[in-house]
Amino acid sequence: MAYILKKGSQYCYLNSDGRVCKTQNIRQAKHFTKEEATAVLKRATKKLAGYEMVDLDATPKEKVAIKVKRKNFSAEDRVMVYNQYEGRCGICGEFVPFDEFTIDHVIPLSKGGTNALKNLQCACKICNALKQDSLSEDFLSKLEEIILYQMKTNYDEALWKKINTIRRRRRMARIKQNCGRILKKSLQNRRIHATIAKS
Ligand SMILES: [Zn+2]
């Protein structure tokens, strides 16, 4: 388990002499064990006033921020991503000329994504700018909301109602499906526990 000491966007590290220093660069933050972090906090009470211990295993976001850096993609990487999508934007499906395409992280780095090829998609500039660092499903559901709202206010309310009903049904079906899966799993677990208890 690793801990860092932080206060807002300030992090603690030890210089080559072992002196307590501060940095705004999370990648420079020192990874301590729990005991080390406690000792450092005690040793530099004044300097580290307001600093707190953050468990990196409990906060994946911090962990990811440290581990996965945004990459400057090489020409080779770009060709691979572009070819993987045959030059089409993975979000809107439109063809994008090679000198205009951007690389989008399907799962954003800030949400645990990596720079691996399978997490990269070809995206046109507009889609990439709109999606920013949201997850694909969140982005698509936001788009759906925008379109439906705009339809309701600017176009045909009757059509909007129809689509909204379908949408609601689809959502209910999804919830039911998920509940079914959870129920099945818990029944399975109960059966396993019962078998263990019997033996
Ligand atoms: Zn697009």
Residues whose N, C-alpha, C, O or C-beta is under 5 A from the ligand:
A	BS01	ZN	C89 I91 C92 G93 C124 C127
